[in-house]
Amino acid sequence: MDTYWLGEDADLAATLDRARRYVAAGADGVFVPGRLTEAQIAALTAELPVPVNVLAGDHPLPRLAELGVRRVSTGSLLFRAALDAAVAVAGRLRDGEPAPPATPYAEVDARTVAHGG
């Protein structure tokens, strides 16, 4: 459901109509990426008979759950946050500051093994 993501027909009625057509065609869930208000999210979860997935961002996870959201995606958020951190560290080093503390290798390895990596 890219109506909000692309800004095309970014109104609730158009999004619900499109989502209902997906459900009628067999979709077992609907993903509506983009910036949504609480009212829009609540309407989507109330009106659609399948789980609604939204992007993480403006609303805390517990509130999204209260609004009926069943799945939350991070999209490119984790990559962009990691990129921001990498650029900040590079800037510190360039400016003559010491490297900031980071997770020790042994802990990284332990996390990888613990999660099947």
C-alpha positions in Angstrom: 0.0 0.0 0.0 2.2 2.8 -1.2 -0.5 5.5 -1.2 1.1 7.2 1.9 4.7 6.4 1.0 4.6 8.0 -2.5 2.1 10.7 -1.6 -0.3 9.6 -4.3 -3.9 9.5 -3.3 -2.7 9.8 0.3 -6.1 9.8 1.8 -7.6 7.2 4.1 -10.6 6.3 1.9 -8.3 5.6 -1.1 -6.0 3.5 1.0 -8.8 1.5 2.6 -10.3 0.9 -0.9 -7.0 -0.3 -2.2 -6.4 -2.5 0.9 -9.8 -4.1 0.6 -9.0 -5.0 -3.0 -5.8 -6.6 -1.9 -7.6 -8.6 0.8 -10.3 -9.7 -1.7 -7.5 -10.9 -4.0 -6.1 -13.1 -1.2 -3.8 -10.9 0.8 -3.4 -12.1 4.4 -2.0 -8.8 5.6 -1.6 -5.2 4.6 1.5 -3.0 4.9 0.9 0.7 4.8 4.3 2.4 4.9 4.7 6.2 5.4 3.8 8.7 8.1 0.4 7.9 9.6 -1.5 9.5 12.3 -2.9 7.6 15.2 -6.4 8.1 13.8 -5.4 6.8 10.4 -3.8 3.7 12.0 -6.8 3.0 14.2 -9.1 3.3 11.2 -7.0 0.9 9.1 -6.9 -1.7 11.9 -10.6 -1.4 12.6 -11.7 -1.5 9.0 -9.5 -4.3 7.6 -10.0 -8.0 8.5 -6.3 -8.8 8.2 -3.2 -7.8 10.2 -1.9 -4.3 9.5 1.8 -3.6 9.3 3.3 -0.1 9.6 6.7 1.4 9.7 8.4 2.1 13.0 8.9 5.8 13.7 6.5 8.3 15.0 4.6 6.1 17.5 6.0 3.9 20.3 5.5 0.2 19.9 3.1 -0.1 22.8 0.9 2.6 21.4 0.9 0.9 18.0 -0.2 -2.4 19.7 -3.0 -0.5 21.4 -4.1 0.9 18.0 -4.3 -2.7 16.7 -1.1 -2.9 14.6 0.1 -6.5 14.4 3.5 -6.0 12.8 6.0 -3.2 12.7 8.8 -2.9 10.1 11.9 -1.0 10.4 12.4 -0.6 6.7 15.8 1.2 6.1 15.8 2.7 9.6 18.5 0.4 11.0 20.7 0.9 8.1 20.3 4.7 8.2 20.9 4.8 11.9 24.1 2.7 11.5 25.2 5.0 8.7 24.6 8.0 10.9 26.7 6.4 13.7 29.5 5.5 11.3 29.7 9.0 9.9 29.7 10.5 13.4 32.6 8.2 14.4 34.5 9.1 11.3 34.0 12.8 12.0 35.3 12.4 15.6 38.4 10.6 14.4 39.0 13.2 11.6 38.7 16.0 14.2 41.4 14.4 16.4 39.1 12.9 19.1 39.7 9.4 20.4 37.6 6.5 19.1 34.4 6.1 21.1 33.8 2.9 23.0 32.3 0.0 21.0 31.0 -3.5 21.7 34.0 -5.8 22.3 34.7 -8.5 19.7 33.9 -11.3 22.1 30.5 -9.9 22.8 29.8 -9.5 19.1 30.9 -13.1 18.5 28.7 -14.3 21.4 25.6 -12.5 20.0 26.3 -14.0 16.6 26.6 -17.5 18.0 23.5 -17.0 20.2 21.4 -16.0 17.2 22.5 -18.7 14.9 25.0 -16.6 12.8 
